[in-house]
């Protein structure tokens, strides 16, 4: 519900993702990038914990696609933690 639209721009290694936030849900106070190209963080589904005591969302790249931490726990799949939004 945070994102209204997303678009890929650029070519090759200069590719970026442009994100337009949803104005109704624009109560984003912070974003923390967890995994970087130099340091990737992987967690199993048992180790995926809530963000900011349940007030945030973690985004996880799994073998079944990109999903939230809560969805990954329910599907019992782990993966690379991309970032956290609160």
C-alpha positions, 0 to 999 in steps of 0.5 A: 500500500506504500507504493502507487507506481514503479518504473524502470529507467535507464539502460545497462548498469545505469538502470534505476527504479523510480518509485511514486509513493501513495499519497494516502499512505505517505506516512513513511518515516524511514527506510533502511537498506539492509543488503548491499552489493558488498554485504548481502544479508540472508535469513531463514523464515524463523529468523524474520522478525518484525520491524519497529515492533510491528509498525514497519515492513521488511522486504525480502527477496525469496525463491518465490519472488519479492514479498514482505517479511510477514508473507515470507514467514507464512510461506515458510521461505527465507531469503535476502532482506532487501530493506525495511520501511517504517 
